[in-house]
Amino acid sequence: MNDATTYTPPKVWTWERESGGTFASINRPVAGPTHDKALPVGERPLQLYSLATPNGVKVTVLLEELLALGREGAEYDAWLIEIGEGDQFSSGFVAANPNSKIPALVDRGAAPPIRVFESGAILLYLAEKFGAFVPEDPAGRAECLSWLFWQMGGAPYVGGGFGHFYAYAPEKYEYPINRYAMETKRLLDVLDRRLADRRYLCGDAYTIADMASWPWYGGLVRGRAYDAAEFLDARSYTHVLRWADDIGRRPAVRRGRMVNRNWGDENEQVPERHDASDFEGKG
């Protein structure tokens, strides 16, 4: 370990100052709203409040896939939540998600409206509501849900762990980067071995397990997450690369990646989505 200093934790931790680094201004040790602001509401049955981070992309990909299947009632309004500006701490957003994390969904097609938060919960809710992308047989369903929760369980290691210390921390330290890079590579190896003899995580069926995993692991191996593909030796995960490219070519996935995106190539940005016409001239 090459850390310049050794930290001795106090008996009781207190929040005395910002920790520095990207997103430091919005990190805090308490919950609840910081300001009063109602969420916008559109005309569609489903109201999504999100940003095109990997967790946000999971849901917009599923919604676009449901619309591609022609599922009635799957039309949605997608509203941009600027996490860097603290939109997730508004009173309206906290009412939709007390954890103040994107994405949050409100199903106004139900009476009374139903809120759903946490990306995995939203995927499962929508898949069950519209009868798609979750196997119906007990064994297939169990496998799908196992891989869905595998991704959810690994996300803090890949994002808050590796992503933070490798890309966002104000200073680079060997120990946390090595620790989380090791775990991220282990998860990539789990995925690569799983995909060695099957097209998708659950075999031939494309499911919400793939939609949950693709924005994270597909992003890592194709250089869209943390600019870390070379560092993680992404080329060695040949089955993940094949899977990532296969899913990435799907028209609904390409649309889903654009929704609630307000950075990068303007041709790939749809900051708010209210209708299919919002994609015209994009991509």
C-alpha positions in Angstrom: 0.0 0.0 0.0 1.4 3.4 -1.0 -1.0 5.7 0.7 0.8 8.9 1.8 -0.9 9.0 5.2 -2.6 6.6 7.5 -6.1 7.4 8.7 -7.2 6.6 12.2 -11.1 6.6 12.4 -12.6 8.5 15.3 -14.8 6.8 17.9 -17.8 8.7 16.4 -17.8 9.9 12.8 -19.1 13.4 12.2 -19.7 15.2 9.0 -17.6 18.3 9.3 -16.7 19.1 5.7 -17.2 18.0 2.1 -15.0 15.1 1.2 -14.0 16.6 -2.2 -14.1 15.0 -5.6 -16.9 14.8 -8.1 -20.4 15.0 -6.6 -19.0 16.1 -3.3 -21.4 19.0 -3.1 -24.5 16.7 -3.2 -23.2 14.0 -0.8 -24.5 14.2 2.7 -25.2 11.8 5.6 -28.9 12.6 6.0 -32.0 11.9 4.0 -35.1 14.0 3.2 -35.7 17.0 1.0 -33.6 20.2 0.9 -36.2 22.3 -0.9 -39.8 22.4 -2.0 -40.5 21.6 -5.6 -43.2 19.5 -7.2 -42.3 17.0 -9.9 -43.7 17.7 -13.4 -46.4 15.5 -14.7 -47.1 14.7 -18.3 -50.0 13.0 -20.1 -48.6 9.5 -20.3 -49.6 6.7 -17.9 -46.0 6.3 -16.8 -43.9 9.2 -15.4 -40.2 8.6 -15.2 -37.8 10.9 -13.3 -34.3 10.0 -14.2 -30.9 10.6 -15.7 -29.0 8.5 -18.3 -26.5 7.0 -15.9 -26.3 3.2 -16.1 -29.1 2.8 -13.5 -31.3 5.2 -15.5 -30.6 3.5 -18.8 -31.8 0.2 -17.5 -35.4 1.5 -17.3 -35.5 3.5 -20.5 -34.2 0.5 -22.4 -37.0 -1.6 -21.0 -39.6 1.0 -21.7 -38.5 1.3 -25.3 -38.4 -2.5 -25.7 -42.0 -2.7 -24.4 -43.1 -0.1 -26.9 -41.3 -1.9 -29.6 -43.4 -5.0 -28.7 -46.5 -2.8 -29.0 -47.5 -3.1 -25.3 -50.5 -0.8 -24.7 -50.0 1.5 -21.8 -46.2 1.5 -21.9 -46.0 5.1 -23.2 -44.1 7.3 -20.8 -42.9 10.8 -20.0 -39.2 10.9 -19.0 -38.2 14.0 -17.0 -34.6 15.0 -16.5 -33.3 14.9 -13.0 -30.1 16.9 -12.7 -28.3 15.1 -9.9 -25.4 17.5 -10.0 -27.9 20.3 -9.2 -29.6 18.4 -6.4 -32.9 17.8 -8.2 -33.1 14.5 -6.4 -33.5 16.3 -3.1 -36.6 18.2 -4.0 -39.8 17.5 -2.0 -41.5 16.0 -5.1 -38.7 13.6 -5.9 -38.2 12.5 -2.3 -42.0 11.7 -2.2 -41.4 9.4 -5.2 -38.1 8.0 -3.9 -37.2 8.6 -0.2 -33.7 7.4 -1.0 -33.1 10.4 -3.4 -31.6 8.3 -6.1 -32.5 8.0 -9.8 -34.5 6.5 -11.3 -38.0 6.9 -9.8 -41.2 5.9 -11.5 -44.8 6.9 -10.8 -47.5 4.7 -12.5 -50.4 7.1 -13.0 -52.3 4.4 -15.0 -53.1 2.8 -11.6 -55.6 4.1 -9.2 -54.3 5.4 -6.9 -50.9 6.0 -8.6 -48.1 3.7 -7.6 -44.6 4.8 -7.0 -41.7 2.5 -7.6 -38.0 3.2 -6.8 -34.7 1.4 -7.2 -33.9 0.4 -10.7 -34.3 -3.4 -10.2 -37.7 -3.0 -8.6 -38.8 -0.8 -11.5 -37.6 -3.4 -14.1 -39.5 -6.2 -12.3 -42.6 -4.0 -11.8 -42.8 -3.1 -15.5 -41.9 -6.6 -16.8 -44.7 -8.1 -14.7 -47.2 -5.4 -15.5 -46.7 -5.9 -19.2 -46.0 -9.6 -19.2 -42.6 -9.4 -21.0 -38.9 -10.0 -20.5 -39.3 -12.3 -17.5 -39.7 -16.1 -18.1 -43.0 -17.5 -17.1 -41.7 -21.0 -16.1 -40.6 -21.2 -12.4 -37.0 -22.3 -13.2 -36.5 -19.6 -15.9 -38.0 -16.9 -13.7 -35.8 -17.9 -10.8 -32.7 -17.8 -13.0 -33.7 -14.4 -14.4 -34.3 -12.9 -10.9 -31.0 -14.4 -9.6 -29.1 -12.6 -12.3 -31.1 -9.4 -11.9 -30.2 -9.3 -8.2 -26.6 -10.3 -9.0 -26.3 -7.1 -10.9 -28.0 -5.1 -8.2 -25.7 -6.6 -5.5 -22.6 -5.8 -7.5 -23.4 -2.3 -8.5 -22.0 -0.7 -5.3 -18.6 -2.3 -6.0 -18.5 -1.3 -9.6 -20.0 2.2 -9.2 -19.5 3.6 -5.7 -16.4 1.5 -5.3 -14.3 1.2 -8.4 -15.9 4.1 -10.3 -15.5 6.5 -7.4 -11.9 5.7 -6.4 -10.7 5.3 -10.0 -12.5 8.2 -11.7 -14.1 10.6 -9.2 -12.1 10.7 -5.9 -10.1 13.9 -5.4 -6.9 11.8 -4.8 -5.9 8.4 -6.1 -4.9 5.8 -3.6 -3.6 2.3 -4.4 -5.5 0.3 -1.9 -9.1 1.2 -2.7 -8.4 1.2 -6.5 -6.9 -2.2 -6.3 -9.6 -3.6 -4.0 -12.5 -2.5 -6.2 -10.7 -3.2 -9.5 -10.2 -6.7 -8.3 -13.9 -7.1 -7.5 -15.0 -5.5 -10.7 -12.8 -7.8 -12.7 -14.2 -10.8 -10.7 -17.7 -9.8 -11.6 -16.7 -9.4 -15.3 -15.3 -12.9 -15.2 -18.5 -14.2 -13.7 -20.4 -12.6 -16.6 -17.9 -13.8 -19.2 -18.1 -17.4 -18.0 -21.8 -17.3 -17.9 -22.0 -16.0 -21.5 -19.5 -18.5 -22.9 -22.1 -20.9 -24.1 -25.3 -18.8 -24.2 -26.5 -15.7 -26.1 -28.0 -14.0 -23.1 -27.8 -14.3 -19.3 -30.8 -16.7 -19.2 -30.0 -18.6 -22.4 -31.8 -17.6 -25.7 -34.2 -15.3 -24.0 -33.4 -11.6 -23.7 -34.6 -10.5 -20.3 -34.6 -7.7 -17.7 -31.4 -9.4 -16.3 -29.6 -8.4 -19.5 -31.1 -4.9 -19.4 -29.9 -4.4 -15.9 -26.4 -5.7 -16.5 -25.7 -4.2 -20.0 -25.4 -0.5 -19.1 -22.8 -1.3 -16.4 -20.8 -4.1 -17.9 -21.3 -3.3 -21.5 -20.3 0.3 -20.6 -17.2 -0.9 -18.9 -15.9 -3.1 -21.7 -16.8 -0.6 -24.4 -15.2 2.3 -22.7 -18.4 4.2 -21.8 -17.9 3.9 -18.1 -15.1 5.6 -16.2 -12.8 5.4 -19.3 -11.5 2.2 -17.7 -11.6 -0.4 -20.5 -7.8 -0.5 -21.0 -7.2 -0.5 -17.2 -9.5 -3.4 -16.7 -8.2 -5.3 -19.8 -11.6 -5.4 -21.3 -10.5 -7.1 -24.4 -9.9 -10.3 -22.4 -13.7 -10.6 -21.7 -14.5 -11.8 -25.2 -18.0 -13.2 -24.4 -19.0 -10.0 -22.6 -17.8 -8.0 -25.6 -19.9 -10.1 -28.0 -23.0 -9.8 -25.7 -22.5 -6.0 -25.2 -22.3 -5.4 -29.0 -25.3 -7.7 -29.7 -27.5 -5.9 -27.2 -26.2 -2.5 -28.2 -27.3 -3.0 -31.8 -31.0 -3.3 -30.8 -33.0 -0.2 -31.9 -34.8 0.0 -28.6 -31.5 -0.1 -26.7 -30.1 2.7 -28.9 -33.1 4.8 -28.1 -33.1 4.0 -24.4 -29.5 5.2 -24.1 -30.5 8.6 -25.4 -33.3 9.3 -23.0 -32.5 11.7 -20.2 -29.0 12.3 -21.6 -27.8 15.9 -21.8 -24.1 15.4 -22.3 -21.9 14.1 -25.1 -22.8 14.0 -28.8 -25.9 16.1 -29.3 -27.2 13.6 -31.8 -27.5 11.1 -29.0 -29.3 13.3 -26.5 -33.0 13.3 -25.7 -33.0 15.1 -22.3 -36.8 14.7 -22.0 -38.9 12.1 -23.8 -42.6 12.4 -24.2 -43.3 10.8 -27.6 -41.6 8.7 -30.2 -41.1 11.8 -32.3 -38.5 13.0 -29.8 -36.1 10.6 -31.5 -36.5 12.0 -35.0 -33.2 13.1 -36.5 -31.2 11.3 -33.6 -28.8 8.4 -33.7 
